[in-house]
Amino acid sequence: MSELIPRHVRRQLGALRQQEAASAPPSEALPPATPTPPAAGPARLTVAAPAVLPPGWEIETDLGPCLSLRLTPECGHPAYGSWLRQVAADLAGHPAGADRRHEAVYLDLETLALSGAPVFLVGILHGGAEGFHVHQFLARDYSEEPAILEASAPLLASARTLVTYNGLTFDWPYLADRRRFHLLSPLTAPRHLDLLPTARRLYRSRLPDCSLSTVEAHVLGVGRVGDVAGAQIPQVYHDAVAAGDLNLLAPVVFHNLVDLLTLACLAALWRPHLGKMK
């Protein structure tokens, strides 16, 4: 698994582990760092938001239409494709079984507030032997929220393990609340792997904070260009709906895509600390 991660990332992680092992009591020391193989990755990865929304198509649900976007990791950056192809190859050794459920499904929501307001984008990354794919369900205006909740439900139901970042506190309860608001049947909760507690355990005393963007920058070496801050996302959506211009949402859709790709990379990197994802 170590060849997934650029050399500078492995070096940083190794140094962090050594520091923590030196400062913690023996019973709390982290496992030794993975030896660094000779193969080298990029020194730093810069990802840039597009100026226009990726191609998508309208899908119909029992609750109305919404926009479906289906993207590959390469849409975030070619390096994500190479990293996650190795993860997919590892997953090929753990088939989902006859019920064709996904071993891991990664979830990230974009909403109009911290509570009680509509969800307008449900982003889902799933992977297996055939690779990783991102499905994003976008409400083109406020009326399409029920449709994206309905359209995303089958993929969420297919998860053996749901992977999120702060999803135990935010994403999954928020999704359940919006489904109740629209009188939709509840989703059965799968095993939930929230990466935020692991990030805090590994980096709380070594990073300015443990937000996903901070961890992404320091651990994976990813820098974002043209990204939109989370606090600004609701206003961007309101502006796009008012203008009738979905291209205004391109940075938000890209923000969600990179969040999902980062989730998958961190889950792979931290696997020794997470246990088997099944």
Secondary structure as GFF3:
##gff-version 3
##sequence-region A 1 278
A	DSSP	three_ten_helix	2	4	.	.	.	ID=ss1
A	DSSP	alpha_helix	7	23	.	.	.	ID=ss2
A	DSSP	three_ten_helix	26	28	.	.	.	ID=ss3
A	DSSP	beta_strand	45	48	.	.	.	ID=ss4
A	DSSP	beta_strand	57	61	.	.	.	ID=ss5
A	DSSP	beta_strand	64	71	.	.	.	ID=ss6
A	DSSP	three_ten_helix	73	75	.	.	.	ID=ss7
A	DSSP	alpha_helix	78	91	.	.	.	ID=ss8
A	DSSP	beta_strand	102	111	.	.	.	ID=ss9
A	DSSP	beta_strand	119	128	.	.	.	ID=ss10
A	DSSP	beta_strand	131	138	.	.	.	ID=ss11
A	DSSP	three_ten_helix	142	144	.	.	.	ID=ss12
A	DSSP	alpha_helix	145	157	.	.	.	ID=ss13
A	DSSP	beta_strand	159	164	.	.	.	ID=ss14
A	DSSP	alpha_helix	171	181	.	.	.	ID=ss15
A	DSSP	beta_strand	191	194	.	.	.	ID=ss16
A	DSSP	alpha_helix	196	203	.	.	.	ID=ss17
A	DSSP	alpha_helix	212	215	.	.	.	ID=ss18
A	DSSP	pi_helix	216	220	.	.	.	ID=ss19
A	DSSP	beta_strand	222	225	.	.	.	ID=ss20
A	DSSP	three_ten_helix	230	232	.	.	.	ID=ss21
A	DSSP	alpha_helix	233	243	.	.	.	ID=ss22
A	DSSP	three_ten_helix	246	249	.	.	.	ID=ss23
A	DSSP	alpha_helix	250	269	.	.	.	ID=ss24
A	DSSP	alpha_helix	271	274	.	.	.	ID=ss25
###
